């Protein structure tokens, strides 16, 4: 840079000019002493230097701000690039794990299931997708010798299937546990509810106790051994249409104590082969047990149904406790049957009418 273009040189020049000009002008005045004239001239020249210092400081500030802005943009670019790399790695992990689910070796399939669950834990945006894959695996057809209907309880517990079936059962039990492990707790109201589509799935020891679920689809599912939804909160719809429970390895039971169904609860056509316990459950949406069969004990003590309740053609063949804590105005009781030789507890507003072959029909006192 040439000297005459330098702001510092121009500042020095302007300062000297003001010093000489102001000082000379004041010296021409007889009333002003030489010292006062020089002091005033110095102040005028110093003001120019001070202005230059302020300008220089402002320029440095702007340069520093631009530098910080460039640094911030660079950091954001690096962060986006790192995030894209993580997403690429996660996508590759997901694709590889899904591919390994079709491997012939059961230990490889178990490893793939754990890899998917680990991906969902580290990348929460994958959780619903991973749950969909796990549920899809459980929807694959599966048969085990002990699921045969012609076995009694004692024979069923002693049945050991072929090695391949036993290994596949362990893989499926692992998938069930991982599904449950990815769901939020029922008490966590701020958590996102995830959907579970287990339509037609074969499940054993399925336990959703204390979990929060959005949509729960178990249409035509086969639920063996014990099944538990106790303390579960279902914020969306719950469909058990055509599902069935069975003994599996041990005598099973359907536990649904203290559960809350906030949307539709559809149990139409479900067959409960073992005891079903709905104690203190809340049905906040439309609920139906139309054409449902309870082949063993059924407990509805303390149940609160606040929308509509459909019990048309429901059959209670074991001990039955229907002492609801709250019933909606709309209750359908058409051809709802119980066994006369069994212990049956009813709400005060209901009574029984005797039919043939030891069966009785539940009717409303208001409608009888």
C-alpha positions, -999 to +999 in steps of 0.1 A: +000+000+000+014+034-010+020+058+019-004+085+006-032+059+006-027+050+043-054+061+067-028+065+094-008+089+072-038+110+064-048+110+101-013+122+110-014+148+083-049+161+094-037+162+130-006+183+121-027+207+100-052+212+128-025+217+153-008+243+132-040+259+119-058+262+152-026+271+171-017+298+145-052+312+144-052+315+182-017+330+183-030+358+161-053+368+189-035+390+214-059+379+242-047+342+239-014+332+254+011+309+235+005+280+259-032+281+255-029+283+217-007+253+216-029+234+241-060+240+220-042+231+188-030+199+204-065+190+215-079+196+180-051+174+165-056+148+192-093+146+184-085+135+149-062+108+163-090+097+187-115+095+159-090+074+139-086+051+169-124+047+172-127+039+135-098+014+137-114-003+168-148-005+150-131-020+119-114-046+141-147-054+157-164-059+123-135-081+111-138-102+143-175-106+139-171-117+102-144-141+113-167-156+140-196-158+115-174-177+090-162-200+119-198-206+129-208-214+093-179-237+090-188-255+123-224-258+111-213-273+078-190-298+096-219-307+119-242-313+090-216-333+073-210-354+104-248-359+108-251-370+072-223-395+079-240-408+109-273-411+090-255-430+062-239-454+087-272-459+105-289-466+072-262-491+063-265-508+098-303-510+094-301-525+059-275-550+070-295-561+101-327-565+080-307-586+055-294-608+083-329-615+096-332-640+068-300-659+077-303-696+083-284-695+116-306-686+146-277-669+165-272-646+135-309-637+135-307-629+172-277-607+166-296-589+138-325-583+162-302-568+188-285-546+162-319-532+152-328-525+188-294-508+194-300-487+164-334-476+177-319-467+211-291-446+195-313-430+168-348-425+182-362-416+148-357-452+138-378-466+167-411-469+149-394-484+118-375-509+139-407-519+158-424-524+124-396-548+113-397-567+146-435-570+144-431-581+108-407-609+119-432-620+146-460-621+119-441-648+100-459-682+102-447-703+130-459-737+143-448-757+173-459-792+182-472-781+216-497-757+200-518-786+188-554-785+200-556-823+206-530-822+235-542-819+271-525-796+296-502-823+310-490-836+276-486-801+262-461-790+289-439-820+282-438-815+244-404-806+230-403-797+194-377-803+168-344-785+173-351-760+145-385-751+161-370-747+195-343-724+181-368-703+162-389-700+193-360-685+212-354-660+183-391-650+185-390-646+223-360-624+218-379-603+193-408-600+218-386-588+246-369-562+223-403-549+212-413-544+249-379-528+257-383-501+230-417-490+243-420-460+268-434-465+302-471-462+307-466-433+333-446-413+307-474-391+293-450-370+273-436-399+254-445-407+218-468-437+215-456-463+190-478-486+169-476-524+171-491-543+142-491-580+152-519-591+131-519-629+128-487-632+149-479-662+169-468-650+204-459-668+236-454-652+270-462-618+254-459-592+282-467-555+276-472-548+313-466-511+322-460-500+286-475-471+266-487-480+231-506-460+205-523-485+181-522-521+192-533-545+165-536-582+174-562-593+149-563-631+145-532-634+167-524-666+185-515-659+221-500-689+239-491-694+275-496-663+296-503-629+280-502-597+301-513-562+294-516-552+330-510-515+336-506-509+299-520-476+284-532-479+248-537-443+236-550-453+201-571-482+190-568-518+202-580-546+179-581-582+192-607-593+166-606-630+161-576-635+183-572-666+205-554-676+236-540-710+243-519-730+267-487-732+249-460-746+272-479-739+304-514-731+314-520-696+300-539-666+313-549-633+298-540-606+323-554-572+317-555-557+352-555-519+356-551-514+318-564-482+301-579-483+266-583-446+256-597-454+221-616-483+205-612-517+222-623-544+198-625-579+212-651-592+188-648-629+181-618-634+205-616-668+221-601-669+256-592-705+262-579-698+297-588-673+325-592-637+315-587-610+342-598-574+334-599-562+370-599-524+373-594-518+336-608-487+320-625-487+286-627-450+276-637-455+240-663-478+222-658-513+234-671-546+220-669-582+231-694-593+205-692-631+197-664-635+222-660-668+241-647-670+276-640-707+280-627-703+315-630-677+343-637-641+333-632-612+358-645-577+351-646-565+387-640-528+390-640-522+352-651-488+341-667-485+306-676-449+298-685-449+261-704-479+247-702-516+255-713-544+232-718-579+247-740-593+220-737-631+218-708-632+243-705-665+260-691-669+296-686-706+302-666-704+334-669-685+367-679-650+358-676-617+377-693-588+358-695-564+387-685-533+367-675-502+386-692-480+359-714-489+329-723-466+300-759-459+290-754-479+259-749-516+267-759-544+242-768-576+259-785-595+231-781-633+237-753-629+262-750-662+280-735-678+311-736-713+326-761-718+354-738-742+373-710-716+375-706-688+400-718-657+382-717-622+397-737-595+380-743-557+384-774-548+403-791-536+370-788-570+354-804-604+360-805-638+344-831-658+324-830-695+323-825-713+290-821-749+279-790-771+285-779-754+316-774-720+300-788-686+312-791-654+294-781-620+309-808-593+305-812-558+319-838-554+346-850-522+330-857-541+297-872-572+312 
